[in-house]
């Protein structure tokens, strides 16, 4: 009942999608030793409520 729904604009969803796509391409070319994810990915996830996969 006390759940807050945050509005995420279409342009913000597109920006997040492009960042994720670029990160995936970069990681496929330069695999990192840390498989848990970078601090930037964690920051993006927390900025969007942690559920970046269901923004569409």
C-alpha distance (Angstrom), angle and dihedral (degrees) to the residues before:
residue distance angle dihedral
X1 . . .
X2 3.80 . .
X3 3.80 93.5 .
X4 3.81 116.0 133.2
X5 3.80 118.8 -147.9
X6 3.78 114.4 -150.8
X7 3.81 119.3 -150.3
X8 3.80 113.8 -128.8
X9 3.78 114.8 -169.2
X10 3.78 122.4 -131.4
X11 3.81 91.2 -113.5
X12 3.81 90.9 52.4
X13 3.82 91.2 50.4
X14 3.81 89.6 49.8
X15 3.82 91.2 48.6
X16 3.81 90.9 51.3
X17 3.82 91.2 47.0
X18 3.81 91.8 51.2
X19 3.81 91.5 48.0
X20 3.81 90.6 50.8
X21 3.80 91.7 47.5
X22 3.81 92.2 49.0
X23 3.83 90.7 47.3
X24 3.83 90.9 51.0
X25 3.81 91.3 50.4
X26 3.81 91.4 46.9
X27 3.81 92.0 47.9
X28 3.80 91.3 49.4
X29 3.81 89.4 54.5
X30 3.82 97.7 37.9
X31 3.82 108.1 25.9
X32 3.78 112.4 -157.8
X33 3.78 125.2 -134.4
X34 3.82 88.7 -132.1
X35 3.81 107.7 76.1
X36 3.83 93.2 179.6
X37 3.81 92.3 78.9
X38 3.75 135.1 -101.3
X39 3.81 124.6 -77.0
X40 3.82 88.1 -110.6
X41 3.81 92.0 58.9
X42 3.81 90.1 48.4
X43 3.81 89.9 50.1
X44 3.80 91.6 50.7
X45 3.77 91.0 49.0
X46 3.79 93.7 49.5
X47 3.83 92.0 45.3
X48 3.79 90.0 57.7
X49 3.78 96.5 42.1
X50 3.78 94.4 -91.6
X51 3.79 95.1 -81.5
X52 3.79 101.3 97.7
X53 3.79 93.9 150.3
X54 3.81 95.4 67.5
X55 3.78 102.3 50.6
X56 3.80 96.9 111.8
